[in-house]
Every structure is written in C-alpha cells, then in structure tokens.
Amino acid sequence: MSDLLSMTGISKRFGATQALSEVSLAVPAGRVLALIGENGAGKSTLMKVLSGAHQPDPGSMQLGGQPYAPEGPHAARQAGVSMIYQELNLAPELSVEDNIMLGQECRTVGSGGLALLDRKAQREKVRQALQLLGHPDLRPETPVGELSIAVQQLVEIARALVADSKVIVFDEPTSSLTRQDVDHLFAVIRKLRDAGLGIVYISHFLEEIRQACDCYAVLRDGCSVGQGELVGSTDAQIVSLMVGRGVAELFPRVPHTPGEVLLSIKNLSGQRSPRGVTLDVRRGEILGLSGLIGAGRTELLRCLFALDPVTSGQVTVSRVMPAHSTASRIKAGLGLVSEDRKTEGLAQSRSIADNLTYSRLQSYARFGWLDLRRRREQVRHWMGRLQVKAASPDQPIGELSGGNQQKVAIARVLHQQAEVLLLDEPTRGIDVGTKSEIYRLMGELAAEGKAVVFVSSYLTELLAVCDRIAVMSRGQLRDVRPTAEWTEEAIMSVAISM
C-alpha cells in the first residue's frame, strides 16, 4: 500500500530545546495511523510542522508523491492537509455555517464582476457534512458560542470534512463528545479511510485507538521509537515504548481509609442543574461522579465552588456552612480543577508561579508587597512534588504540554491548602504516564485525610480508582454505591435512566 504522506528526518529546535530529532513518519492511503506518545513527546510539534505552523530544520515531506513544504497553515489546507485540534479553534460570535466555511467560502460572480457569497451552495456543503456526522438537526445559522463544548467540537470536524482533504489529522477529537457522538465519529473515520484518505489519529486512550486505528507510531522525547500494526501488539508493549520502561500498574492504588464526613451536601439545587442533590463525602475518600455529558456533574461542582448560583439547599464543610462566594469556599477548604483548563482553569499568558499561587497570595504579602523569593521556593516545592516538567517557575503556562498544565492546576489547589478537591475530568487529554501519576496522587491525598470528588467520563478509571461512585442523570443524583457493587453496564443503565 502506497504512502500518501511521508515525513523523513524531521528535526526542530527551539533555542536550547531539541523538540524533534530526525523523526520519520509514513501515513498510508486508506489507513488510520495512531500517533502515540506522552505529553511533551513531540506529537504537537510534528503536527505543527505538517500543518505549516512550524518550518522543519533539516527534514523533508512528500504528499501524494510530490514534494510538500507548506509556508503556513493556509497553504497546508490548500494542499489537502486538514487539522482538527483538541483545543477548540472557533469564532464564537460567528454562525455554525460561517465557522465551517471560514477560509473556504463558496463564491459566485455577480453583476460587474463582483464576487458574491453563495449562501445556497455553502449551506448544502454544511448540510452534507453535518449529515455525515449524524447531526442534521444542527441549524447552520446558530452562533457557535451558544453551543455546548461537545457540539462545538463537531463543528470543528465538519470544517475539515467540507475541505477537499487528502490527509486529516484528528488531535484528541473525542475529548468532549458523548459516546453516541464518538461512535458517529468513528463511522465517519472509517468512511474517510475507505475513500482512500490518510488519517492520523492522536489519542491517549488505547481502547479508543484500537477501535479507530489500523497501525501506530510512537514518539518519545522527540524521537521515533516504534511503529507497527495494532493487531498483534499488546497495550503493555505500546505503553513501554511510550514511557521507555515497563508500566506494571496503570492504576496504582495507595492504601487509604475513609473517615468522618468532611463535605455534606443537602438538597442542593441550581438554576438549571443540579436538582435536589444530597450527598456526603468523607475524609480519606475518593468519590467518583459519573453520568452522561449534560447530566449535571460539572454544574454540581460549580455550585459547590460558588461559581454558579444556588437556588436552594446547603453546603457544609467540616460542620461549617461557608457563604456562597468562591472566596469563602476556598477559605473553607474547597479547591476546584476545571475541565476547561484553556479558558477557565489557567491563565495561559501568565507564568507557572502566578497560576500556582493566585488563589493564596496572602501568605507572601507584607505591607502590600509580595515576598517573591519565598513564593518561588514554594512553587519549586510543588513543581517537584507533582513532577512538573518546565524550564523555570517563570515560564508561561501556555508553553507547557497539556499534562504539565494539568499538574500545575492540581498543584494550585494543593498550595491553597484545600481539604476537598473537586477534580473535573482531570485526566482528559493527557498521556498514560501522567494519568498514572495523577491516580497515585489522588490516592496519596486520600491517605493524608483529604476528600477527592472525581468527575470522569472514562468508566474504566472510575472503577479502578474510586472508593464509591455516584451516578447523575438529568441533574439528579440517581444512585451511590461502593465501587465493588458497580459494573460499567450498571453505571450506564443508571446514567440513561429517566
């Protein structure tokens, strides 16, 4: 089978950092290639070279048997390479149609030779793309900013489908999709593959990779370290290539014992969700929170942290009812790690030190001044404990890999001395090795007597990590059981209940 795309000897250096070192990659026509590696392995840099966002130092590329050297992302799209990134890249004030057709508008020549926008032709292209994705009901005129994150992700995918692409790169495309949407996406990928396109699929979920992909290539520390067919390869072999060592335990368990009730929720309701939730969380406990997207899990955490208004009910921490303000909840010992680290969880333009300490600066303040030396010492301490890979505490958070950004977000709530950690999808979009570190950290925090509320759409990790699992549906808490009493089928049955 011929290679539709080939990248040979690609290297890229940023100052003293060698991001890529003689990486070679081949994408066959009519195949789905899984690009695998830990955060910081070089996957994003390699894809930015492919998309024209970065120019390689040495190295060459061919597309369809012809030399391929795009001067920028627009040139790459025109040549037939489309990128779908994990982080949304949409104009929220524009409509679904305008976002999908942005840069590839349909035009017709009007009177006087003027080029006019052909809305009818555009709408037909948009309709076909949304039909293929299984969402023909999505109105093209709807502003994208009014859509949920999951539906916005579908708009990103539809944008690539309307282009005459030869190669499509999917970078964590399912991170915000429901199970039904994921199934639709995989069906679309199979159609694109059968049509002879080359597909590069980046994901940290090995189960997902096996479902969607035919073959794999692994990067580690900016180098190509392995490739092959997925059939006949074990998860242990692939993970070993990723991390450079055997991973005996993907879900490490740290012994811990639940104690007294630390967080008590009584009949809590928000404006839309949650609705009448009553729940106790104990010291030394990891409580999993499951449910479909839109079930009210995130809304519950936001009400607990006083980010969303509460219409009724009460929240008690250590037998004290804090006022409904985020400052009061932080003072009471609550800490939240948002599911949306790009726009809400972290200030991307600020340094690691700023992001890690913003929620508790008073300990460094004296007469209106900050003791920056003492703050730096504490930042280094937490970076060391969570093994954050960065040049220095002064490095902008936006320059770090997704996994290292997530570690800083968790370090922030630990630095603010949170006793109850509200973790909303903390392992989304990060690699297997970092996930394992976060699972171990949750166990260590529980062993220290802290309470962890862990929202996840990944049932495997909930069943492996949690002491109890609570399932929400339509804003209500449907059932809470010890983890040993749950199965994936039982959780889904409750999650889809009326």
C-alpha positions in Angstrom: 0.0 0.0 0.0 1.4 3.4 -1.0 2.2 6.1 1.4 0.0 9.1 0.9 2.2 11.3 3.2 5.8 10.8 4.2 7.9 12.8 6.7 11.6 12.0 6.7 14.3 13.1 9.1 12.3 15.9 10.6 14.1 17.9 13.3 13.1 21.0 15.1 14.9 23.0 17.8 13.6 25.9 19.9 16.6 27.6 21.5 18.3 25.0 23.7 15.4 22.6 23.4 15.5 19.8 20.8 11.8 19.2 20.2 12.2 16.8 17.3 15.2 14.7 16.3 15.2 13.0 12.9 11.6 11.8 13.1 10.2 9.8 10.2 6.5 9.1 9.7 4.6 7.5 6.9 0.8 7.7 6.5 -0.6 5.1 4.1 -3.6 5.9 1.9 -6.7 4.2 3.1 -5.3 3.6 6.6 -5.8 5.2 10.1 -2.4 5.8 11.8 -2.4 6.3 15.6 0.3 8.8 16.7 1.1 7.9 20.3 3.3 9.4 22.9 3.4 11.1 26.3 2.7 14.8 26.6 5.9 16.5 25.6 7.0 13.6 23.3 6.9 15.8 20.2 3.5 14.9 18.7 2.2 18.5 18.6 5.4 19.9 17.2 5.5 17.2 14.5 1.9 18.0 13.6 2.7 21.8 13.5 5.4 21.0 11.0 2.9 19.0 9.0 0.4 21.9 9.1 2.9 24.5 8.1 2.8 26.3 11.5 6.5 25.4 12.0 9.2 25.0 9.4 11.5 22.0 10.0 15.2 22.5 10.4 16.5 19.5 8.4 14.0 17.1 7.0 11.6 16.7 4.1 8.0 15.8 3.3 6.1 14.4 0.4 2.3 14.5 -0.2 0.8 12.3 -2.9 4.3 11.5 -4.2 5.1 15.2 -4.7 7.4 17.5 -2.5 5.4 19.1 0.2 6.7 22.2 2.1 3.8 24.5 3.2 4.7 28.0 4.1 1.8 28.2 6.6 -1.4 26.6 7.7 -3.4 28.1 4.8 -1.0 26.6 2.3 -1.3 23.3 4.0 -5.1 23.3 3.9 -4.9 24.2 0.2 -2.6 21.3 -0.4 -5.0 18.9 1.2 -3.9 18.6 4.9 -6.6 19.4 7.5 -6.1 19.6 11.3 -8.6 19.1 14.0 -7.1 20.2 17.3 -8.1 19.1 20.8 -8.5 22.7 21.9 -11.4 24.5 20.1 -10.4 26.9 17.4 -13.7 28.6 16.6 -15.1 32.2 16.3 -17.9 32.1 18.9 -19.7 35.1 17.5 -20.0 33.6 14.0 -22.6 31.0 13.0 -22.1 27.3 12.5 -22.1 27.8 8.8 -19.6 30.6 8.8 -17.2 28.7 11.1 -17.3 25.6 9.0 -16.8 27.6 5.7 -14.3 30.1 7.1 -11.4 30.4 4.6 -13.1 28.2 2.1 -16.3 30.2 1.3 -18.3 29.5 -1.8 -18.5 32.4 -4.2 -20.2 33.3 -7.4 -19.6 36.2 -9.9 -22.3 38.8 -9.8 -23.0 41.8 -12.0 -20.0 44.0 -12.6 -17.7 41.0 -12.0 -18.0 41.3 -8.2 -17.5 38.1 -6.2 -20.6 37.3 -4.1 -21.0 34.8 -1.3 -23.1 31.8 -2.5 -25.1 31.0 0.7 -27.1 28.3 -1.0 -24.0 26.3 -2.1 -22.4 26.8 1.3 -25.4 25.6 3.2 -25.6 22.5 1.1 -22.0 21.6 1.9 -22.6 22.3 5.6 -25.7 20.1 5.5 -23.8 17.2 3.9 -21.0 17.5 6.5 -23.5 17.6 9.4 -25.5 14.7 7.9 -22.3 12.6 7.7 -21.6 13.4 11.4 -25.1 12.3 12.4 -26.2 15.8 13.4 -28.5 17.0 10.5 -30.6 18.9 13.1 -27.9 21.4 13.9 -29.0 24.7 12.5 -26.4 26.4 10.3 -27.4 29.9 11.4 -26.9 29.2 15.1 -24.0 31.2 16.7 -21.3 28.8 17.8 -20.9 30.5 21.2 -24.4 29.3 22.1 -23.5 25.6 21.6 -22.1 23.1 24.1 -18.4 22.2 24.0 -19.4 18.8 22.5 -21.3 20.3 19.7 -18.6 22.9 19.1 -16.2 20.0 18.6 -18.5 18.6 15.9 -18.3 22.0 14.1 -14.5 21.7 14.1 -14.8 18.2 12.5 -17.3 19.4 9.9 -14.9 22.2 8.9 -12.4 19.5 7.8 -15.0 17.4 6.1 -16.0 20.2 3.7 -12.4 20.7 2.5 -11.0 18.5 -0.3 -8.5 16.9 2.1 -6.1 14.1 1.3 -4.8 13.8 4.9 -6.8 14.6 8.1 -5.2 14.8 11.5 -7.5 14.2 14.5 -5.9 15.5 17.7 -7.9 14.1 20.7 -11.2 14.8 18.8 -13.4 12.8 21.2 -12.4 14.7 24.4 -15.7 16.5 24.6 -18.0 14.0 22.8 -20.7 11.7 24.1 -20.5 8.0 23.5 -23.0 8.3 20.7 -21.1 11.1 19.0 -17.9 9.1 19.4 -19.5 6.2 17.6 -20.6 8.5 14.8 -17.1 10.0 14.5 -15.5 6.5 14.2 -18.1 5.7 11.5 -17.0 8.9 9.6 -13.3 8.0 10.0 -14.0 4.6 8.5 -15.8 6.2 5.6 -12.9 8.6 5.0 -10.4 5.7 5.2 -12.4 3.6 2.8 -12.4 6.6 0.4 -8.6 6.4 0.3 -7.7 9.3 2.6 -4.8 9.1 5.1 -5.9 9.6 8.7 -3.6 10.5 11.6 -5.4 9.9 14.9 -3.9 11.2 18.2 -5.3 9.9 21.4 -4.2 8.9 24.9 -7.0 6.2 25.2 -5.6 2.9 24.0 -9.1 1.4 23.9 -10.1 4.2 21.5 -7.0 3.8 19.4 -7.8 0.1 18.9 -11.3 0.9 17.9 -10.4 3.6 15.4 -7.0 2.8 14.0 -5.1 0.2 11.9 -1.5 0.9 12.8 0.6 3.0 15.1 3.7 5.1 15.5 5.2 6.1 18.9 7.3 9.2 19.7 9.3 9.6 22.9 11.4 12.6 23.8 11.2 13.9 20.2 12.3 10.7 18.6 10.6 7.9 16.7 10.9 4.8 18.9 8.5 2.3 17.3 5.7 1.5 14.8 3.7 -1.4 13.7 0.2 -3.0 13.3 -2.2 -2.8 16.2 -3.3 -6.3 15.5 -0.8 -8.5 17.4 0.5 -5.6 19.6 -0.3 -5.6 23.3 -1.1 -2.5 25.4 1.9 -3.2 27.6 4.2 -3.2 24.6 2.9 0.2 23.4 2.9 1.8 26.8 6.5 0.5 27.3 7.5 2.3 24.1 5.8 5.5 25.2 7.5 5.7 28.6 10.7 3.9 27.9 10.1 1.4 30.7 7.5 -1.2 31.7 4.4 0.1 33.4 3.3 -2.7 35.7 0.4 -0.7 37.1 -1.6 1.8 35.1 -3.9 2.3 38.1 -1.7 2.5 41.2 -3.5 2.1 44.5 -2.4 3.9 47.6 -3.9 2.4 50.8 -6.4 4.9 52.4 -9.4 4.6 54.8 -12.5 6.8 54.7 -13.2 8.5 58.0 -15.6 11.2 59.2 -17.8 13.2 56.9 -15.9 16.3 55.6 -18.3 17.6 52.9 -22.0 17.4 53.3 -24.5 18.5 50.6 -28.2 18.8 51.4 -30.9 19.2 48.8 -28.7 21.4 46.6 -30.2 22.9 43.5 -29.0 25.3 40.9 -30.9 27.4 38.3 -30.8 24.6 35.8 -28.8 21.8 37.5 -28.2 20.2 39.9 -31.6 19.4 41.3 -32.0 18.4 45.0 -28.7 16.6 45.4 -27.9 15.2 48.8 -24.5 13.6 49.3 -21.8 13.1 52.0 -18.1 12.8 51.2 -15.7 11.6 53.8 -12.1 12.3 54.7 -9.8 9.8 53.1 -12.3 9.0 50.3 -12.2 9.2 46.5 -15.7 9.6 45.3 -16.3 9.2 41.6 -19.0 11.2 39.9 -20.3 9.6 36.7 -23.0 10.4 34.1 -23.5 11.4 30.5 -22.4 14.9 29.3 -25.2 17.3 30.4 -26.1 15.1 33.4 -25.2 17.9 35.8 -21.8 16.7 37.1 -19.9 19.9 36.2 -22.8 22.1 37.3 -22.7 20.4 40.7 -19.0 21.1 41.2 -19.5 24.7 40.1 -22.4 25.2 42.6 -20.2 23.7 45.4 -17.4 26.1 44.5 -19.9 29.1 44.3 -19.2 29.7 40.6 -22.8 29.1 39.7 -25.9 30.4 41.6 -27.7 28.1 44.1 -31.5 28.3 44.4 -31.8 26.0 47.4 -30.0 23.7 49.7 -26.9 23.9 51.8 -23.2 23.0 51.7 -21.3 22.2 54.9 -17.5 21.7 55.1 -16.2 20.4 58.5 -19.6 21.1 60.0 -19.4 24.8 59.0 -21.6 26.4 56.3 -19.5 28.8 54.3 -21.1 31.7 52.5 -22.0 31.3 48.8 -18.9 33.0 47.4 -15.8 31.5 45.8 -13.5 33.2 48.4 -15.5 31.7 51.3 -15.4 28.3 49.7 -11.6 28.5 49.2 -11.2 29.6 52.8 -13.4 26.7 53.9 -11.1 24.2 52.2 -12.6 23.6 48.8 -10.5 23.6 45.6 -11.7 23.1 42.0 -9.7 21.9 39.0 -11.9 22.9 36.0 -12.5 20.7 33.0 -11.7 23.6 30.7 -8.1 24.4 31.6 -7.5 26.5 28.5 -10.1 29.2 29.0 -11.1 28.8 32.7 -8.7 26.7 34.6 -5.5 28.5 33.9 -4.3 32.0 32.8 -2.5 30.9 29.7 -0.4 34.1 29.3 0.8 34.1 32.9 3.7 32.2 34.5 3.6 28.9 36.3 4.3 30.8 39.5 1.3 33.1 39.0 -1.1 30.3 38.2 0.1 28.1 41.0 -0.3 30.8 43.7 -3.1 33.2 42.6 -5.6 31.5 44.9 -3.5 32.0 48.0 -1.2 35.0 47.8 -1.8 36.4 51.3 0.9 34.2 52.8 3.5 36.0 50.8 2.1 39.5 51.3 3.6 42.0 53.7 2.7 45.7 53.8 1.4 45.5 50.3 4.4 43.8 48.9 5.0 40.2 47.8 7.9 38.1 49.0 8.8 36.7 45.6 11.8 34.7 46.8 9.6 32.8 49.3 6.9 32.3 46.7 9.4 30.9 44.2 10.6 28.4 46.9 7.1 27.2 47.4 6.4 27.0 43.6 9.5 24.9 43.2 8.4 22.6 46.0 5.0 21.9 44.4 6.6 21.6 40.9 8.9 19.0 42.4 6.2 17.1 44.1 4.0 16.9 41.0 7.0 16.4 38.7 6.1 19.4 36.5 8.5 19.5 33.5 9.3 23.1 32.8 12.3 25.4 32.3 11.5 27.5 35.4 8.6 28.8 37.6 8.7 31.9 35.3 7.8 30.0 32.1 4.4 30.9 30.7 1.9 28.2 31.4 0.7 28.2 27.8 4.1 26.8 26.7 3.7 23.6 28.7 2.2 20.3 27.5 -1.3 19.6 28.5 -0.3 17.1 31.1 2.1 19.5 32.8 -0.5 22.3 32.7 -2.9 19.9 34.5 -0.3 19.2 37.1 0.0 22.9 37.8 -3.8 23.2 38.1 -3.8 20.5 40.7 -0.7 22.0 42.4 -2.7 25.2 42.8 -5.5 23.7 44.9 -2.9 21.8 47.0 -1.0 25.1 47.5 -4.2 26.8 48.7 -4.4 24.0 51.3 -7.7 22.6 50.0 -9.1 19.7 52.1 -11.8 18.8 49.5 -10.5 18.6 45.9 -13.2 18.9 43.2 -11.5 17.4 40.1 -13.5 17.8 36.9 -12.1 15.5 34.2 -8.5 15.9 35.5 -7.1 13.2 33.1 -8.7 14.4 29.9 -6.2 14.9 27.1 -3.1 13.7 28.9 -0.9 10.8 28.4 -0.9 7.3 30.1 2.2 8.0 32.2 0.8 11.3 33.6 -2.6 9.7 34.2 -0.9 7.1 36.3 0.8 9.9 38.3 -2.5 11.6 38.9 -4.2 8.4 40.1 -1.3 7.8 42.5 -1.5 11.5 43.7 -5.3 11.1 44.4 -4.5 8.0 46.5 -1.8 9.9 48.4 -4.2 12.8 49.1 -6.9 10.4 50.4 -4.2 8.8 52.6 -3.5 12.2 54.0 -7.1 12.6 55.0 -8.3 14.8 52.2 -11.5 14.2 50.3 -11.5 13.8 46.5 -14.5 14.3 44.2 -13.5 12.9 40.8 -15.7 13.6 37.8 -14.8 11.4 34.8 -16.4 10.2 31.6 -14.0 7.3 31.5 -15.7 4.5 33.4 -12.5 2.3 33.5 -10.7 4.8 35.6 -13.6 5.4 37.9 -13.9 1.7 38.6 -10.2 1.4 39.1 -9.5 4.4 41.3 -12.7 5.3 43.4 -14.0 4.0 46.7 -17.6 4.9 45.8 -19.2 6.0 42.6 -22.2 8.3 42.4 -24.2 8.5 39.1 -26.1 11.5 37.9 -28.8 11.8 35.3 -30.8 14.9 34.2 -29.4 16.9 37.1 -30.4 14.5 39.8 -28.2 12.1 41.8 -29.6 8.7 40.9 -27.5 6.2 42.9 -24.4 6.0 45.1 -22.7 2.6 45.8 -19.3 1.3 46.8 -17.3 0.7 43.7 -17.3 -3.1 44.1 -21.0 -3.0 43.6 -20.8 -1.3 40.2 -20.0 -2.5 36.6 -19.8 -0.4 33.5 -23.1 -1.7 32.3 -24.8 -0.9 35.7 -23.4 2.7 35.6 -24.6 3.3 32.1 -28.0 1.8 32.9 -28.5 4.3 35.7 -27.0 7.2 33.7 -29.5 6.8 30.9 -32.5 6.4 33.3 -35.4 8.8 33.3 
